[in-house]
Amino acid sequence: MTSIANLPQAHRIAALQGAASAQIQALLGDFAALVARQGFRVAGVVEMAAAQPAGGCRRLALRDLSTGTVTSISQNLGPGSTSCNLDAGALAEACAGVERAIAFGADLVILSKFGKQEAQRSGLTDAFRAAAAGGLPVLTAVSPAMTEAWHLFAGPLSVFLSADPESVAAWWSRTKMGDALRAVG
């Protein structure tokens, strides 16, 4: 039987599915707070709905888990616009903040989601790469529509989890145990 210390660092990346986006983002934020209270350093961002003008497109912001800074990632395209209002520059700025936090030191990286931007190798892609290069565990969300792109991106290093606190806590516990055994093994 192979001990966990001899296993590759598989499944250090966990992707949540099975709930509405707002519920998953709340779970990610709550879990980040729990892990931080336990003394672990958490880097990353979670998505929040920003104030939405009447009749306008959905507006989003990212909250940096290291600093608490909230960055709007939506552009104001005017009333009645149905175009994508994503502000790619603001998203890149948020990504750079996560990369700085990873470089400063982190035990866990939480990234709001792997979506269309990341499937096109932009958005938070560099933060995913920085976490992987640092051997850090990553917790994120992947919508069912992005599952194939996610598999191409993360491959066998990732596992899908149910979007519930128990599944996330069990993954984190296994990840921490594997890290501890690798450190002594």
Sequence and secondary structure as in RCSB ss.txt:
>XXXX:A:sequence
MTSIANLPQAHRIAALQGAASAQIQALLGDFAALVARQGFRVAGVVEMAAAQPAGGCRRLALRDLSTGTVTSISQ
NLGPGSTSCNLDAGALAEACAGVERAIAFGADLVILSKFGKQEAQRSGLTDAFRAAAAGGLPVLTAVSPAMTEAW
HLFAGPLSVFLSADPESVAAWWSRTKMGDALRAVG
>XXXX:A:secstr
   GGGS STT EEEEESS HHHHHHHHHHHHHHHHHTT  EEEEEEEE    TTS   EEEEETTT  EEE B 
   TT  S  B HHHHHHHHHHHHHHHHH  SEEEES B HHHHTT TTHHHHHHHHHTT  EEEEB GGGHHHH
HHHHGGGEEEEESSHHHHHHHHHHHHHHHHHHHH 
